[in-house]
Amino acid sequence: MGQAGPVSADDERERLAATFDRAAELYQRARPEYPSELYDHLVGTTGLSAGARLLEVGCATGKATRPLAQRGFRITCVEPGAALAAAARANLAGFDVEVVEARFEDWTPEGEPFVLVFAATAWRWVDPAVRYRRAADALEPRGYLALWGRAT
């Protein structure tokens, strides 16, 4: 048998990202909620109003999606993991949220552009060579990109 070649940073990033999908149920139970002040600050800073069209990159089970959906935003979520996307659909039922199972790098937005593209701890899993360009392409002129994570 031959030896496997070196693992690229892209391969390693995708392998690690896939571990979340294998633990979707545990992710929902164990992952803490984000503080409400974060959403208050986001809405206050951007001036977004209910009905605005938002795009979330890597929604997982919908932890960051739900507080914004409760504020009346129309949200499209792009989630590559099948189990996570299914959990998000169940957790966000009844809200104006569409969960698309796809990698952000491969997904093509439809309809009007988004006023906000956001990612809660998921941005690091998106290919760095394309993530900012893809976000810019999805945004309306003068739209916003918001990224946040957890302090370690």
N, C-alpha and C positions, 0 to 999 in steps of 0.2 A: 504494500500500500504506500502511496505517496503521502508526503506531508502536506497539510493544508498551508496555504500561503498566509501572509500576515492579514490580520483583520483590520479593515479600514475604519476610520472614525465614523463614517456614515453607517457602516454595517453594525458597529457597536452601539451607536445611538438608536438605530431601529430595533436592535435586539433588546436593549434595555427598555425602550418605550413599550414594546409588546408585553412586558411583564405586567403592566398595569391592567391590560385586558384580561389576562389570565386570573386576576384577582379582583374582578369588578365588584362582587358582592362585599368583599372585605374592604375595598376602597371606600365604598359608600358608608359603611359602618365606622371605619377608623379615621377617615379624613376629617379633621375639624372644619367647621364652617369658617368662612372669612368674616371679619368684623363688619357690622353694618356701617360703621364710619367710613370704610373703604368705598362703599357704593355711594354714600352721601357725598363724599369728596369727589368721586368720579363724575357724578351728575352735576354737582355744583361747579366744577371746573370746566366741564364741556358745555353746560347749558342745555343738555339734551332734555327733550320733553317726551312724555308718553306718546307712543306710536312711532318713535324713531326706529329705523331699521338698523340692527346691530348684527355683527358677525363674530362668533366665538370660535377660536381655533383650539381644538382639543378640549372639548367640554367634559370628557370623562363621564361621570354619572350626573352631572348638572349642578354641582355644588355652587359654582359661581354664576350659573345661568339663572337659577330660581329667583334670587333676590332682585335681579334686573327684570325678569319676567313679571314678578309681582308688582313692579313699578310701571307696568304697562308697555314695555318695549316689545317690538317684534324682533325675534332673534332667530337667526340661522346658525346652527352649530355644525361644525365639521369635526367628526371624530373618527379616527381610523380603526379603532377596535370594535369589533362586532358586539361583544358582550357589554362593553361600556356604552355603546350607542343604544343598545336595547334597554339598558338600565336607565339611561338619560330619558329615553322616550317614556318609560313608565313613570319616572320621577317628575317629569314635566308635563304630564298629561293635563289637559285643561287650560294650558297657557298657549299664547301665540308663539310657539317655538317649533321649528322644524329641525330635526336631527338628521344630518346627512352622513352616511358611513363612507368616509373617504379620507385619504391623506390630503392635507391642505396643499401640498406641493402638486397634487394631481387634479384637484377639484377646480371646476370652472364655474364662477358665479353666474347666476341668471337674474334677469330683471334689473331693477334700479340699483345703483351703487349703495354702499353702506355708509352711514354717518360715523360709525365706530367699529373698528376691528379690535378685539381684545383677546387676551390669553392669560389665564390664571395658572401659573406654574408650568404651562405646557409649551411655551415658546422655545425652550431649550431643545425640544424633541423635533422641531421643524428644521429642515435642511438650511443651514446658515447661508448657503450660496443663493437661495431664492426667497427666503422668508420675507424680507422687507419689500422686495419688488412685488411679490404676490399680494401682500397687504396693501401696498400703494395702488395696485391695479383694481382691488376690490372696493377701495374707498372713493367717496365722492370728493370733489375738490374741497379742500379745507376740512376734510374729515379728520378723525382722531384715531391714533393707535395707542392702546393702553395695555401695558404688560405689568404683571405683578407676580410675586412669589412669596414664599414664607422665609422668614429670618431663620437662620440655622444657628 
